[in-house]
Amino acid sequence: MFRTTLNALFVAVLLFAGGAHAREPIRIDASTEESAKASFEAMASSLSPRKQQALQIAVLVLNMDGVSSAYEAVNNPELQHPSIERIRDKVSGMTADEIIRLSKRVTSVRVVEETP
C-alpha cells in the first residue's frame, strides 16, 4: 500500500514539474533592431498559419497607428514597409497574443476582412 502511494506521489511530482517547465511563449527582444527582427521571426514561425496572419495584421495596424492620411502613408518610407523594427519599443517584451490584443485597442486604423 505504501509503495503504491509513493509511486502515485512520484508520478504526480513528475507531472507537476513537467507542467511547470512548459515552453514559454516567445517574446519580442527590442534591445536592437536586429534582435527585434530575429525574435519576431522566431515568434511567427512558432505559430499556426492562422495566428501568423493575425500577428502580421496586428503589426500592420500598430505601424499605421497615428497615421492621419493615405498621403502620409505613401510619402513616409517607413510606412511603405511596415515592420516590427518600427514598433519595437511599443511591443518590447510582448508575446504574439499580447501584440494582437494591443492592436485591437487601436481605433485610428480599421481592418476590413474581405471574403472571396
N, CA and C atoms as a LAMMPS dump frame, in Angstrom:
ITEM: TIMESTEP
0
ITEM: NUMBER OF ATOMS
348
ITEM: BOX BOUNDS ff ff ff
-5.0000000000000000e+02 5.0000000000000000e+02
-5.0000000000000000e+02 5.0000000000000000e+02
-5.0000000000000000e+02 5.0000000000000000e+02
ITEM: ATOMS id mol type element x y z
1 1 1 N 0.832 -1.202 0
2 1 2 C 0 0 0
3 1 3 C 0.873 1.262 0
4 2 1 N 1.876 1.245 0.893
5 2 2 C 2.769 2.399 0.994
6 2 3 C 3.504 2.623 -0.321
7 3 1 N 3.921 1.548 -0.954
8 3 2 C 4.662 1.642 -2.212
9 3 3 C 3.777 2.229 -3.327
10 4 1 N 2.512 1.839 -3.39
11 4 2 C 1.578 2.367 -4.38
12 4 3 C 1.37 3.866 -4.168
13 5 1 N 1.238 4.271 -2.935
14 5 2 C 1.073 5.684 -2.611
15 5 3 C 2.32 6.47 -2.994
16 6 1 N 3.473 5.896 -2.693
17 6 2 C 4.735 6.546 -3.034
18 6 3 C 4.895 6.678 -4.552
19 7 1 N 4.543 5.638 -5.284
20 7 2 C 4.603 5.699 -6.749
21 7 3 C 3.653 6.76 -7.3
22 8 1 N 2.459 6.826 -6.759
23 8 2 C 1.478 7.825 -7.207
24 8 3 C 1.99 9.236 -6.925
25 9 1 N 2.599 9.408 -5.759
26 9 2 C 3.163 10.71 -5.405
27 9 3 C 4.306 11.079 -6.341
28 10 1 N 5.149 10.107 -6.673
29 10 2 C 6.267 10.329 -7.594
30 10 3 C 5.757 10.758 -8.969
31 11 1 N 4.741 10.084 -9.479
32 11 2 C 4.159 10.426 -10.783
33 11 3 C 3.553 11.827 -10.731
34 12 1 N 2.883 12.166 -9.654
35 12 2 C 2.283 13.494 -9.522
36 12 3 C 3.354 14.575 -9.541
37 13 1 N 4.461 14.333 -8.855
38 13 2 C 5.559 15.306 -8.831
39 13 3 C 6.141 15.469 -10.227
40 14 1 N 6.334 14.377 -10.944
41 14 2 C 6.85 14.456 -12.313
42 14 3 C 5.917 15.241 -13.22
43 15 1 N 4.624 14.987 -13.111
44 15 2 C 3.66 15.717 -13.938
45 15 3 C 3.656 17.198 -13.612
46 16 1 N 3.724 17.522 -12.321
47 16 2 C 3.752 18.923 -11.912
48 16 3 C 5.014 19.609 -12.412
49 17 1 N 6.143 18.947 -12.283
50 17 2 C 7.418 19.519 -12.729
51 17 3 C 7.417 19.716 -14.235
52 18 1 N 6.862 18.787 -14.968
53 18 2 C 6.78 18.923 -16.422
54 18 3 C 5.908 20.095 -16.827
55 19 1 N 4.81 20.297 -16.138
56 19 2 C 3.928 21.421 -16.435
57 19 3 C 4.553 22.749 -16.055
58 20 1 N 5.347 22.742 -15.004
59 20 2 C 5.984 23.977 -14.562
60 20 3 C 7.034 24.447 -15.556
61 21 1 N 7.628 23.519 -16.283
62 21 2 C 8.648 23.88 -17.256
63 21 3 C 8.098 23.888 -18.675
64 22 1 N 6.803 24.078 -18.79
65 22 2 C 6.198 24.128 -20.116
66 22 3 C 6.845 25.264 -20.908
67 23 1 N 6.885 25.099 -22.194
68 23 2 C 7.544 26.067 -23.062
69 23 3 C 6.906 27.446 -22.942
70 24 1 N 7.722 28.403 -22.62
71 24 2 C 7.269 29.785 -22.512
72 24 3 C 7.065 30.36 -23.913
73 25 1 N 6.069 31.224 -24.09
74 25 2 C 5.893 31.852 -25.402
75 25 3 C 7.063 32.793 -25.699
76 26 1 N 7.365 32.92 -26.967
77 26 2 C 8.457 33.796 -27.393
78 26 3 C 8.027 35.245 -27.217
79 27 1 N 8.953 36.052 -26.729
80 27 2 C 8.7 37.483 -26.516
81 27 3 C 9.628 38.298 -27.407
82 28 1 N 9.193 39.508 -27.728
83 28 2 C 9.993 40.395 -28.565
84 28 3 C 11.158 40.942 -27.75
85 29 1 N 12.357 40.749 -28.276
86 29 2 C 13.568 41.321 -27.686
87 29 3 C 13.846 42.611 -28.455
88 30 1 N 13.518 43.719 -27.866
89 30 2 C 13.624 45.013 -28.553
90 30 3 C 14.925 45.737 -28.263
91 31 1 N 15.927 45.04 -27.773
92 31 2 C 17.174 45.713 -27.42
93 31 3 C 17.865 46.326 -28.636
94 32 1 N 17.73 45.703 -29.799
95 32 2 C 18.248 46.269 -31.05
96 32 3 C 17.242 45.959 -32.16
97 33 1 N 17.389 46.63 -33.292
98 33 2 C 16.506 46.338 -34.423
99 33 3 C 16.693 44.897 -34.883
100 34 1 N 17.947 44.439 -34.888
101 34 2 C 18.239 43.071 -35.331
102 34 3 C 17.617 42.037 -34.393
103 35 1 N 17.72 42.277 -33.091
104 35 2 C 17.148 41.315 -32.142
105 35 3 C 15.623 41.335 -32.206
106 36 1 N 15.047 42.506 -32.464
107 36 2 C 13.591 42.592 -32.607
108 36 3 C 13.142 41.786 -33.821
109 37 1 N 13.858 41.947 -34.918
110 37 2 C 13.512 41.214 -36.139
111 37 3 C 13.687 39.711 -35.932
112 38 1 N 14.78 39.305 -35.331
113 38 2 C 15.044 37.878 -35.109
114 38 3 C 14.015 37.258 -34.168
115 39 1 N 13.694 37.943 -33.084
116 39 2 C 12.719 37.383 -32.147
117 39 3 C 11.325 37.356 -32.76
118 40 1 N 11.007 38.339 -33.601
119 40 2 C 9.71 38.338 -34.281
120 40 3 C 9.619 37.168 -35.261
121 41 1 N 10.694 36.924 -36.005
122 41 2 C 10.7 35.809 -36.955
123 41 3 C 10.56 34.476 -36.229
124 42 1 N 11.247 34.323 -35.105
125 42 2 C 11.125 33.098 -34.311
126 42 3 C 9.708 32.957 -33.77
127 43 1 N 9.136 34.071 -33.327
128 43 2 C 7.777 34.07 -32.809
129 43 3 C 6.798 33.632 -33.897
130 44 1 N 6.885 34.261 -35.055
131 44 2 C 5.956 33.97 -36.145
132 44 3 C 6.077 32.516 -36.594
133 45 1 N 7.296 32.012 -36.686
134 45 2 C 7.479 30.637 -37.167
135 45 3 C 6.966 29.6 -36.174
136 46 1 N 6.775 29.991 -34.923
137 46 2 C 6.27 29.053 -33.92
138 46 3 C 4.738 29.004 -33.89
139 47 1 N 4.095 29.841 -34.69
140 47 2 C 2.63 29.954 -34.673
141 47 3 C 1.98 29.191 -35.821
142 48 1 N 0.701 28.917 -35.652
143 48 2 C -0.082 28.318 -36.734
144 48 3 C -0.249 29.361 -37.839
145 49 1 N -0.542 28.943 -39.065
146 49 2 C -0.734 29.912 -40.156
147 49 3 C -1.803 30.963 -39.832
148 50 1 N -2.866 30.554 -39.21
149 50 2 C -3.95 31.497 -38.86
150 50 3 C -3.461 32.549 -37.859
151 51 1 N -2.703 32.093 -36.863
152 51 2 C -2.181 33.01 -35.845
153 51 3 C -1.092 33.898 -36.446
154 52 1 N -0.3 33.366 -37.396
155 52 2 C 0.699 34.177 -38.082
156 52 3 C 0.03 35.335 -38.812
157 53 1 N -1.079 35.044 -39.465
158 53 2 C -1.813 36.083 -40.191
159 53 3 C -2.317 37.154 -39.222
160 54 1 N -2.864 36.727 -38.097
161 54 2 C -3.361 37.681 -37.091
162 54 3 C -2.218 38.55 -36.571
163 55 1 N -1.054 37.949 -36.375
164 55 2 C 0.108 38.7 -35.895
165 55 3 C 0.578 39.706 -36.947
166 56 1 N 0.624 39.302 -38.205
167 56 2 C 1.033 40.217 -39.281
168 56 3 C 0.073 41.401 -39.388
169 57 1 N -1.212 41.129 -39.271
170 57 2 C -2.209 42.211 -39.309
171 57 3 C -2.016 43.134 -38.111
172 58 1 N -1.735 42.557 -36.953
173 58 2 C -1.507 43.366 -35.749
174 58 3 C -0.311 44.282 -35.934
175 59 1 N 0.769 43.776 -36.517
176 59 2 C 1.964 44.597 -36.757
177 59 3 C 1.633 45.714 -37.742
178 60 1 N 0.873 45.411 -38.765
179 60 2 C 0.459 46.436 -39.729
180 60 3 C -0.367 47.522 -39.041
181 61 1 N -1.338 47.121 -38.249
182 61 2 C -2.187 48.081 -37.535
183 61 3 C -1.355 48.956 -36.6
184 62 1 N -0.449 48.354 -35.855
185 62 2 C 0.38 49.126 -34.923
186 62 3 C 1.312 50.084 -35.658
187 63 1 N 1.785 49.688 -36.838
188 63 2 C 2.611 50.587 -37.65
189 63 3 C 1.798 51.768 -38.151
190 64 1 N 0.542 51.554 -38.464
191 64 2 C -0.298 52.607 -39.028
192 64 3 C -0.998 53.458 -37.969
193 65 1 N -0.88 53.07 -36.72
194 65 2 C -1.498 53.839 -35.643
195 65 3 C -0.961 55.268 -35.656
196 66 1 N -1.842 56.221 -35.681
197 66 2 C -1.459 57.623 -35.666
198 66 3 C -1.264 58.232 -37.038
199 67 1 N -1.308 57.43 -38.089
200 67 2 C -1.184 57.958 -39.448
201 67 3 C -2.526 58.599 -39.804
202 68 1 N -2.457 59.836 -40.237
203 68 2 C -3.7 60.575 -40.435
204 68 3 C -4.249 60.541 -41.86
205 69 1 N -3.433 60.107 -42.811
206 69 2 C -3.944 60.096 -44.183
207 69 3 C -3.181 59.106 -45.047
208 70 1 N -3.796 58.748 -46.157
209 70 2 C -3.128 57.878 -47.129
210 70 3 C -1.912 58.591 -47.698
211 71 1 N -1.999 59.904 -47.866
212 71 2 C -0.88 60.698 -48.374
213 71 3 C 0.341 60.523 -47.472
214 72 1 N 0.112 60.599 -46.174
215 72 2 C 1.206 60.425 -45.22
216 72 3 C 1.803 59.02 -45.331
217 73 1 N 0.957 58.015 -45.446
218 73 2 C 1.429 56.633 -45.548
219 73 3 C 2.244 56.413 -46.813
220 74 1 N 1.81 56.992 -47.916
221 74 2 C 2.504 56.813 -49.19
222 74 3 C 3.834 57.55 -49.207
223 75 1 N 3.9 58.704 -48.563
224 75 2 C 5.103 59.53 -48.606
225 75 3 C 6.1 59.266 -47.477
226 76 1 N 5.761 58.406 -46.56
227 76 2 C 6.674 58.062 -45.472
228 76 3 C 7.299 56.702 -45.79
229 77 1 N 8.582 56.663 -46.107
230 77 2 C 9.23 55.399 -46.472
231 77 3 C 9.1 54.316 -45.402
232 78 1 N 9.09 54.703 -44.129
233 78 2 C 8.935 53.714 -43.054
234 78 3 C 7.582 53.008 -43.13
235 79 1 N 6.567 53.717 -43.592
236 79 2 C 5.227 53.148 -43.634
237 79 3 C 4.981 52.316 -44.891
238 80 1 N 5.862 52.423 -45.859
239 80 2 C 5.691 51.642 -47.083
240 80 3 C 6.052 50.178 -46.852
241 81 1 N 6.823 49.906 -45.83
242 81 2 C 7.202 48.537 -45.471
243 81 3 C 7.062 48.379 -43.962
244 82 1 N 5.822 48.268 -43.467
245 82 2 C 5.617 48.154 -42.022
246 82 3 C 6.412 46.977 -41.452
247 83 1 N 7.059 47.21 -40.328
248 83 2 C 7.894 46.161 -39.751
249 83 3 C 7.87 46.201 -38.232
250 84 1 N 8.365 45.134 -37.656
251 84 2 C 8.471 45.062 -36.203
252 84 3 C 9.508 46.053 -35.688
253 85 1 N 10.518 46.349 -36.517
254 85 2 C 11.566 47.262 -36.076
255 85 3 C 11.01 48.65 -35.771
256 86 1 N 10.044 49.08 -36.55
257 86 2 C 9.467 50.424 -36.364
258 86 3 C 8.701 50.535 -35.047
259 87 1 N 8.107 49.442 -34.616
260 87 2 C 7.27 49.483 -33.408
261 87 3 C 7.904 48.718 -32.241
262 88 1 N 9.184 48.433 -32.342
263 88 2 C 9.831 47.558 -31.358
264 88 3 C 9.72 48.079 -29.926
265 89 1 N 9.8 49.379 -29.723
266 89 2 C 9.683 49.902 -28.36
267 89 3 C 8.271 49.712 -27.81
268 90 1 N 7.294 49.783 -28.689
269 90 2 C 5.894 49.637 -28.285
270 90 3 C 5.567 48.196 -27.895
271 91 1 N 6.238 47.214 -28.524
272 91 2 C 5.913 45.805 -28.288
273 91 3 C 7.016 45.056 -27.535
274 92 1 N 7.95 45.774 -26.989
275 92 2 C 9.069 45.168 -26.267
276 92 3 C 8.578 44.232 -25.166
277 93 1 N 9.083 43.006 -25.189
278 93 2 C 8.745 42.032 -24.156
279 93 3 C 7.404 41.357 -24.321
280 94 1 N 6.678 41.671 -25.377
281 94 2 C 5.34 41.108 -25.572
282 94 3 C 5.377 39.774 -26.302
283 95 1 N 4.344 38.977 -26.04
284 95 2 C 4.128 37.737 -26.775
285 95 3 C 3.237 38.046 -27.978
286 96 1 N 3.049 37.065 -28.842
287 96 2 C 2.179 37.249 -30.008
288 96 3 C 0.763 37.615 -29.57
289 97 1 N 0.243 36.911 -28.587
290 97 2 C -1.114 37.205 -28.112
291 97 3 C -1.231 38.621 -27.567
292 98 1 N -0.211 39.078 -26.867
293 98 2 C -0.24 40.432 -26.314
294 98 3 C -0.169 41.481 -27.43
295 99 1 N 0.605 41.223 -28.462
296 99 2 C 0.697 42.152 -29.599
297 99 3 C -0.65 42.229 -30.316
298 100 1 N -1.281 41.09 -30.508
299 100 2 C -2.591 41.057 -31.172
300 100 3 C -3.621 41.817 -30.338
301 101 1 N -3.609 41.592 -29.024
302 101 2 C -4.547 42.323 -28.153
303 101 3 C -4.296 43.822 -28.187
304 102 1 N -3.021 44.224 -28.182
305 102 2 C -2.687 45.647 -28.244
306 102 3 C -3.229 46.271 -29.528
307 103 1 N -3.09 45.572 -30.63
308 103 2 C -3.553 46.121 -31.915
309 103 3 C -5.069 46.305 -31.943
310 104 1 N -5.787 45.509 -31.18
311 104 2 C -7.252 45.621 -31.157
312 104 3 C -7.717 46.862 -30.408
313 105 1 N -6.81 47.476 -29.652
314 105 2 C -7.15 48.71 -28.943
315 105 3 C -6.938 49.956 -29.807
316 106 1 N -6.308 49.778 -30.975
317 106 2 C -6.069 50.904 -31.884
318 106 3 C -7.388 51.249 -32.563
319 107 1 N -7.793 52.497 -32.421
320 107 2 C -9.071 52.908 -33.01
321 107 3 C -8.899 53.734 -34.278
322 108 1 N -7.679 54.158 -34.566
323 108 2 C -7.459 55.004 -35.734
324 108 3 C -7.259 54.207 -37.022
325 109 1 N -7.179 52.886 -36.919
326 109 2 C -6.987 52.032 -38.089
327 109 3 C -8.085 50.983 -38.09
328 110 1 N -8.685 50.79 -39.249
329 110 2 C -9.749 49.798 -39.364
330 110 3 C -9.325 48.748 -40.377
331 111 1 N -9.415 47.488 -39.97
332 111 2 C -9.078 46.372 -40.864
333 111 3 C -10.393 45.731 -41.299
334 112 1 N -10.56 45.646 -42.614
335 112 2 C -11.762 45.036 -43.163
336 112 3 C -11.345 43.719 -43.796
337 113 1 N -11.965 42.65 -43.34
338 113 2 C -11.655 41.342 -43.892
339 113 3 C -12.539 41.104 -45.106
340 114 1 N -11.896 40.86 -46.216
341 114 2 C -12.629 40.637 -47.451
342 114 3 C -12.75 39.142 -47.686
343 115 1 N -13.962 38.699 -47.983
344 115 2 C -14.174 37.281 -48.259
345 115 3 C -14.252 37.063 -49.779
346 116 1 N -13.688 35.969 -50.265
347 116 2 C -13.7 35.729 -51.713
348 116 3 C -15.072 35.427 -52.256
